[in-house]
Amino acid sequence: MGAEKPLVWLHGEVKTPPLSRQARIETGVLLRRLQRGESLGLPHSRPMPDVGRRCHELRVNDASATWRIIYRIDNDAIVIAEVFSKKTTRTPSTVVETCGRRLRAYDVASGSREA
């Protein structure tokens, strides 16, 4: 297996608080698995084609909140577009639109043709 992909944080962070220590650790383990090239499926991750190609939503349940991390798997990195507490069954359209904008801006700034 090749080198681990770095995490590129466009927005958001994973820290305690607001996440519990247990949720922060679970998030770290899931992100590390992604960095190592593992493909995650439900219940941990689901595709988010509305955001863009290769975009997914990492799902972490916490004692008082349900956390979501919108990420994209690029050839050279795992790109984090947003971290938020999800309160409804649908991802808010503002989150989808904002993540799409951030990823497009990242592609332009990095000279990437990923999206």
Rosetta constraint file for C-alpha pairs under 8 A:
AtomPair CA 1 CA 36 HARMONIC 7.99 0.50
AtomPair CA 3 CA 36 HARMONIC 7.41 0.50
AtomPair CA 4 CA 35 HARMONIC 5.09 0.50
AtomPair CA 4 CA 36 HARMONIC 4.96 0.50
AtomPair CA 4 CA 37 HARMONIC 7.37 0.50
AtomPair CA 5 CA 35 HARMONIC 4.73 0.50
AtomPair CA 5 CA 36 HARMONIC 6.73 0.50
AtomPair CA 5 CA 37 HARMONIC 7.76 0.50
AtomPair CA 5 CA 76 HARMONIC 5.87 0.50
AtomPair CA 5 CA 77 HARMONIC 4.70 0.50
AtomPair CA 5 CA 78 HARMONIC 6.40 0.50
AtomPair CA 6 CA 35 HARMONIC 6.59 0.50
AtomPair CA 6 CA 76 HARMONIC 7.45 0.50
AtomPair CA 6 CA 77 HARMONIC 5.04 0.50
AtomPair CA 6 CA 78 HARMONIC 6.27 0.50
AtomPair CA 7 CA 35 HARMONIC 7.42 0.50
AtomPair CA 7 CA 77 HARMONIC 5.87 0.50
AtomPair CA 7 CA 78 HARMONIC 4.90 0.50
AtomPair CA 7 CA 79 HARMONIC 5.92 0.50
AtomPair CA 7 CA 80 HARMONIC 7.04 0.50
AtomPair CA 8 CA 77 HARMONIC 6.64 0.50
AtomPair CA 8 CA 78 HARMONIC 6.12 0.50
AtomPair CA 8 CA 79 HARMONIC 4.68 0.50
AtomPair CA 8 CA 80 HARMONIC 5.91 0.50
AtomPair CA 9 CA 13 HARMONIC 7.73 0.50
AtomPair CA 9 CA 79 HARMONIC 6.16 0.50
AtomPair CA 9 CA 80 HARMONIC 4.82 0.50
AtomPair CA 9 CA 81 HARMONIC 6.69 0.50
AtomPair CA 10 CA 79 HARMONIC 7.12 0.50
AtomPair CA 10 CA 80 HARMONIC 5.75 0.50
AtomPair CA 10 CA 81 HARMONIC 5.16 0.50
AtomPair CA 10 CA 82 HARMONIC 7.23 0.50
AtomPair CA 10 CA 102 HARMONIC 6.98 0.50
AtomPair CA 10 CA 106 HARMONIC 7.85 0.50
AtomPair CA 11 CA 80 HARMONIC 6.79 0.50
AtomPair CA 11 CA 81 HARMONIC 5.50 0.50
AtomPair CA 11 CA 82 HARMONIC 5.22 0.50
AtomPair CA 11 CA 83 HARMONIC 7.14 0.50
AtomPair CA 12 CA 80 HARMONIC 7.94 0.50
AtomPair CA 12 CA 81 HARMONIC 7.55 0.50
AtomPair CA 12 CA 82 HARMONIC 5.42 0.50
AtomPair CA 12 CA 83 HARMONIC 4.96 0.50
AtomPair CA 12 CA 84 HARMONIC 7.67 0.50
AtomPair CA 13 CA 83 HARMONIC 6.52 0.50
AtomPair CA 14 CA 19 HARMONIC 7.08 0.50
AtomPair CA 14 CA 24 HARMONIC 6.27 0.50
AtomPair CA 14 CA 27 HARMONIC 7.76 0.50
AtomPair CA 14 CA 83 HARMONIC 7.57 0.50
AtomPair CA 15 CA 19 HARMONIC 6.03 0.50
AtomPair CA 15 CA 24 HARMONIC 6.27 0.50
AtomPair CA 16 CA 20 HARMONIC 5.60 0.50
AtomPair CA 16 CA 21 HARMONIC 5.88 0.50
AtomPair CA 16 CA 24 HARMONIC 6.77 0.50
AtomPair CA 17 CA 21 HARMONIC 7.82 0.50
AtomPair CA 19 CA 23 HARMONIC 5.87 0.50
AtomPair CA 19 CA 24 HARMONIC 5.88 0.50
AtomPair CA 19 CA 62 HARMONIC 7.11 0.50
AtomPair CA 20 CA 24 HARMONIC 6.15 0.50
AtomPair CA 20 CA 62 HARMONIC 6.74 0.50
AtomPair CA 20 CA 63 HARMONIC 7.49 0.50
AtomPair CA 21 CA 25 HARMONIC 6.21 0.50
AtomPair CA 22 CA 26 HARMONIC 6.18 0.50
AtomPair CA 22 CA 62 HARMONIC 7.80 0.50
AtomPair CA 23 CA 27 HARMONIC 6.05 0.50
AtomPair CA 23 CA 60 HARMONIC 6.54 0.50
AtomPair CA 23 CA 61 HARMONIC 6.94 0.50
AtomPair CA 23 CA 62 HARMONIC 5.63 0.50
AtomPair CA 24 CA 28 HARMONIC 6.20 0.50
AtomPair CA 25 CA 29 HARMONIC 6.24 0.50
AtomPair CA 26 CA 30 HARMONIC 6.25 0.50
AtomPair CA 26 CA 60 HARMONIC 7.33 0.50
AtomPair CA 27 CA 31 HARMONIC 6.10 0.50
AtomPair CA 27 CA 60 HARMONIC 6.68 0.50
AtomPair CA 28 CA 32 HARMONIC 6.06 0.50
AtomPair CA 29 CA 33 HARMONIC 6.29 0.50
AtomPair CA 30 CA 34 HARMONIC 6.42 0.50
AtomPair CA 30 CA 44 HARMONIC 7.87 0.50
AtomPair CA 31 CA 35 HARMONIC 6.21 0.50
AtomPair CA 32 CA 36 HARMONIC 6.28 0.50
AtomPair CA 33 CA 37 HARMONIC 6.59 0.50
AtomPair CA 33 CA 38 HARMONIC 5.49 0.50
AtomPair CA 34 CA 38 HARMONIC 5.15 0.50
AtomPair CA 34 CA 39 HARMONIC 6.66 0.50
AtomPair CA 34 CA 40 HARMONIC 7.34 0.50
AtomPair CA 34 CA 78 HARMONIC 7.41 0.50
AtomPair CA 35 CA 77 HARMONIC 7.59 0.50
AtomPair CA 35 CA 78 HARMONIC 6.70 0.50
AtomPair CA 40 CA 44 HARMONIC 6.45 0.50
AtomPair CA 40 CA 45 HARMONIC 5.71 0.50
AtomPair CA 40 CA 46 HARMONIC 7.88 0.50
AtomPair CA 41 CA 45 HARMONIC 4.91 0.50
AtomPair CA 41 CA 46 HARMONIC 5.90 0.50
AtomPair CA 42 CA 46 HARMONIC 5.94 0.50
AtomPair CA 43 CA 59 HARMONIC 7.21 0.50
AtomPair CA 44 CA 58 HARMONIC 5.82 0.50
AtomPair CA 44 CA 59 HARMONIC 5.15 0.50
AtomPair CA 44 CA 60 HARMONIC 7.03 0.50
AtomPair CA 45 CA 56 HARMONIC 6.48 0.50
AtomPair CA 45 CA 57 HARMONIC 5.44 0.50
AtomPair CA 45 CA 58 HARMONIC 4.45 0.50
AtomPair CA 45 CA 59 HARMONIC 5.74 0.50
AtomPair CA 46 CA 56 HARMONIC 5.47 0.50
AtomPair CA 46 CA 57 HARMONIC 5.43 0.50
AtomPair CA 46 CA 58 HARMONIC 6.86 0.50
AtomPair CA 47 CA 54 HARMONIC 7.40 0.50
AtomPair CA 47 CA 55 HARMONIC 6.03 0.50
AtomPair CA 47 CA 56 HARMONIC 4.25 0.50
AtomPair CA 47 CA 57 HARMONIC 6.34 0.50
AtomPair CA 48 CA 52 HARMONIC 6.84 0.50
AtomPair CA 48 CA 53 HARMONIC 7.92 0.50
AtomPair CA 48 CA 54 HARMONIC 7.75 0.50
AtomPair CA 48 CA 55 HARMONIC 5.18 0.50
AtomPair CA 48 CA 56 HARMONIC 4.67 0.50
AtomPair CA 48 CA 57 HARMONIC 6.26 0.50
AtomPair CA 49 CA 53 HARMONIC 5.81 0.50
AtomPair CA 49 CA 54 HARMONIC 7.34 0.50
AtomPair CA 49 CA 55 HARMONIC 6.26 0.50
AtomPair CA 49 CA 56 HARMONIC 7.63 0.50
AtomPair CA 50 CA 96 HARMONIC 6.82 0.50
AtomPair CA 51 CA 55 HARMONIC 6.32 0.50
AtomPair CA 51 CA 96 HARMONIC 5.32 0.50
AtomPair CA 51 CA 97 HARMONIC 7.01 0.50
AtomPair CA 51 CA 99 HARMONIC 6.51 0.50
AtomPair CA 51 CA 100 HARMONIC 5.28 0.50
AtomPair CA 52 CA 100 HARMONIC 6.62 0.50
AtomPair CA 52 CA 115 HARMONIC 6.92 0.50
AtomPair CA 53 CA 72 HARMONIC 7.76 0.50
AtomPair CA 53 CA 115 HARMONIC 6.39 0.50
AtomPair CA 54 CA 72 HARMONIC 5.38 0.50
AtomPair CA 54 CA 73 HARMONIC 5.62 0.50
AtomPair CA 54 CA 74 HARMONIC 7.52 0.50
AtomPair CA 55 CA 70 HARMONIC 7.01 0.50
AtomPair CA 55 CA 71 HARMONIC 5.56 0.50
AtomPair CA 55 CA 72 HARMONIC 4.19 0.50
AtomPair CA 55 CA 73 HARMONIC 6.66 0.50
AtomPair CA 56 CA 70 HARMONIC 5.76 0.50
AtomPair CA 56 CA 71 HARMONIC 5.42 0.50
AtomPair CA 56 CA 72 HARMONIC 6.15 0.50
AtomPair CA 57 CA 68 HARMONIC 6.14 0.50
AtomPair CA 57 CA 69 HARMONIC 5.51 0.50
AtomPair CA 57 CA 70 HARMONIC 4.60 0.50
AtomPair CA 57 CA 71 HARMONIC 6.36 0.50
AtomPair CA 58 CA 68 HARMONIC 5.48 0.50
AtomPair CA 58 CA 69 HARMONIC 4.93 0.50
AtomPair CA 58 CA 70 HARMONIC 6.37 0.50
AtomPair CA 58 CA 71 HARMONIC 7.44 0.50
AtomPair CA 59 CA 66 HARMONIC 7.35 0.50
AtomPair CA 59 CA 67 HARMONIC 6.05 0.50
AtomPair CA 59 CA 68 HARMONIC 4.99 0.50
AtomPair CA 59 CA 69 HARMONIC 6.84 0.50
AtomPair CA 60 CA 66 HARMONIC 6.02 0.50
AtomPair CA 60 CA 67 HARMONIC 5.07 0.50
AtomPair CA 60 CA 68 HARMONIC 6.35 0.50
AtomPair CA 61 CA 65 HARMONIC 6.52 0.50
AtomPair CA 61 CA 66 HARMONIC 4.57 0.50
AtomPair CA 61 CA 67 HARMONIC 6.09 0.50
AtomPair CA 62 CA 66 HARMONIC 5.65 0.50
AtomPair CA 62 CA 67 HARMONIC 7.10 0.50
AtomPair CA 65 CA 85 HARMONIC 6.19 0.50
AtomPair CA 65 CA 86 HARMONIC 7.28 0.50
AtomPair CA 65 CA 87 HARMONIC 7.71 0.50
AtomPair CA 66 CA 85 HARMONIC 5.55 0.50
AtomPair CA 66 CA 86 HARMONIC 5.46 0.50
AtomPair CA 66 CA 87 HARMONIC 7.13 0.50
AtomPair CA 67 CA 83 HARMONIC 7.17 0.50
AtomPair CA 67 CA 84 HARMONIC 5.74 0.50
AtomPair CA 67 CA 85 HARMONIC 4.49 0.50
AtomPair CA 67 CA 86 HARMONIC 5.87 0.50
AtomPair CA 68 CA 82 HARMONIC 7.95 0.50
AtomPair CA 68 CA 83 HARMONIC 5.75 0.50
AtomPair CA 68 CA 84 HARMONIC 5.43 0.50
AtomPair CA 68 CA 85 HARMONIC 6.13 0.50
AtomPair CA 68 CA 86 HARMONIC 6.41 0.50
AtomPair CA 69 CA 80 HARMONIC 7.05 0.50
AtomPair CA 69 CA 81 HARMONIC 7.51 0.50
AtomPair CA 69 CA 82 HARMONIC 5.61 0.50
AtomPair CA 69 CA 83 HARMONIC 4.47 0.50
AtomPair CA 69 CA 84 HARMONIC 6.60 0.50
AtomPair CA 70 CA 80 HARMONIC 6.05 0.50
AtomPair CA 70 CA 81 HARMONIC 5.48 0.50
AtomPair CA 70 CA 82 HARMONIC 5.19 0.50
AtomPair CA 70 CA 83 HARMONIC 6.56 0.50
AtomPair CA 70 CA 99 HARMONIC 7.50 0.50
AtomPair CA 71 CA 78 HARMONIC 6.67 0.50
AtomPair CA 71 CA 79 HARMONIC 5.37 0.50
AtomPair CA 71 CA 80 HARMONIC 4.41 0.50
AtomPair CA 71 CA 81 HARMONIC 5.63 0.50
AtomPair CA 71 CA 82 HARMONIC 7.33 0.50
AtomPair CA 72 CA 78 HARMONIC 5.83 0.50
AtomPair CA 72 CA 79 HARMONIC 5.11 0.50
AtomPair CA 72 CA 80 HARMONIC 6.66 0.50
AtomPair CA 72 CA 81 HARMONIC 7.73 0.50
AtomPair CA 73 CA 77 HARMONIC 6.50 0.50
AtomPair CA 73 CA 78 HARMONIC 4.89 0.50
AtomPair CA 73 CA 79 HARMONIC 6.50 0.50
AtomPair CA 74 CA 78 HARMONIC 5.95 0.50
AtomPair CA 74 CA 79 HARMONIC 7.12 0.50
AtomPair CA 74 CA 114 HARMONIC 6.73 0.50
AtomPair CA 81 CA 99 HARMONIC 5.36 0.50
AtomPair CA 81 CA 102 HARMONIC 6.51 0.50
AtomPair CA 81 CA 103 HARMONIC 6.76 0.50
AtomPair CA 82 CA 95 HARMONIC 7.84 0.50
AtomPair CA 82 CA 99 HARMONIC 6.58 0.50
AtomPair CA 86 CA 91 HARMONIC 7.25 0.50
AtomPair CA 91 CA 95 HARMONIC 6.88 0.50
AtomPair CA 91 CA 96 HARMONIC 7.11 0.50
AtomPair CA 92 CA 96 HARMONIC 6.63 0.50
AtomPair CA 93 CA 97 HARMONIC 6.07 0.50
AtomPair CA 94 CA 98 HARMONIC 5.94 0.50
AtomPair CA 95 CA 99 HARMONIC 5.99 0.50
AtomPair CA 96 CA 100 HARMONIC 6.22 0.50
AtomPair CA 97 CA 101 HARMONIC 6.26 0.50
AtomPair CA 98 CA 102 HARMONIC 6.17 0.50
AtomPair CA 99 CA 103 HARMONIC 6.12 0.50
AtomPair CA 100 CA 104 HARMONIC 6.19 0.50
AtomPair CA 101 CA 105 HARMONIC 6.11 0.50
AtomPair CA 102 CA 106 HARMONIC 6.09 0.50
AtomPair CA 103 CA 107 HARMONIC 6.18 0.50
AtomPair CA 103 CA 115 HARMONIC 7.55 0.50
AtomPair CA 104 CA 108 HARMONIC 6.29 0.50
AtomPair CA 104 CA 115 HARMONIC 6.90 0.50
AtomPair CA 105 CA 109 HARMONIC 6.08 0.50
AtomPair CA 106 CA 110 HARMONIC 5.94 0.50
AtomPair CA 106 CA 112 HARMONIC 7.93 0.50
AtomPair CA 107 CA 111 HARMONIC 5.77 0.50
AtomPair CA 107 CA 112 HARMONIC 4.66 0.50
AtomPair CA 107 CA 113 HARMONIC 6.35 0.50
AtomPair CA 107 CA 114 HARMONIC 6.66 0.50
AtomPair CA 107 CA 115 HARMONIC 7.02 0.50
AtomPair CA 108 CA 112 HARMONIC 6.37 0.50
